[in-house]
Amino acid sequence: MSAKEFTQNIANDGALRRRIFRILLGSILTLSFCYIYLIGTITFNVLARKSLENNINEINSRVGQLELQSITLANSVNIAYGKEMGYVESKGTLFANKESTAVALR
């Protein structure tokens, strides 16, 4: 059967034409729904990402504030503050020294 005969059979057969039309229409509808779903998913993912980026920026800002507060508190510690808290200055402090020793293998 040649291509010309095949096209003539399709043109003359009404049931086959309706079947082909339904298949094409179903395919177009299915692909349209898939397209709409994918576009919606991409949109919601972009919005979620922007929200997460805003949260990250807020958290980084808070971390910076806490670091500054920590540095301020660390700089406020001095000998007078230690005595005020009940600590005393140690006298005759001993330190452990690391001495190099020779090890011989036999």
Phi, psi and omega in degrees: 000127181275170181294325181293316178296321180297316179293326177292322177297319179293317181295326183273337184266105183293322181295319179293321178297318178296320180297314179298318178299315179297320179296315179295317179296317177298319179295317180297316179296316179298314179294325178295315178297320177298319180296313179298318179298314182294319178296317177298317179297316179298318180298313180294325177294322178295317179296319179296321180295318178296321178296317179294322178296321177296319178297319179297318179297320178295317180294318178298323178295316179295320178298318177299319178296318180293323176296317178297319178296320179296317179296319179298316179293322180294324180284342181276351179278124177214184184296320180297319179294321178297316178296323178297326180276357177102006177275151177239155180281134183278147180244140176064050181289137177252139178242145176276130179256144176267118180256140178275130179238146179272135179244128180252138176257138179249000000 
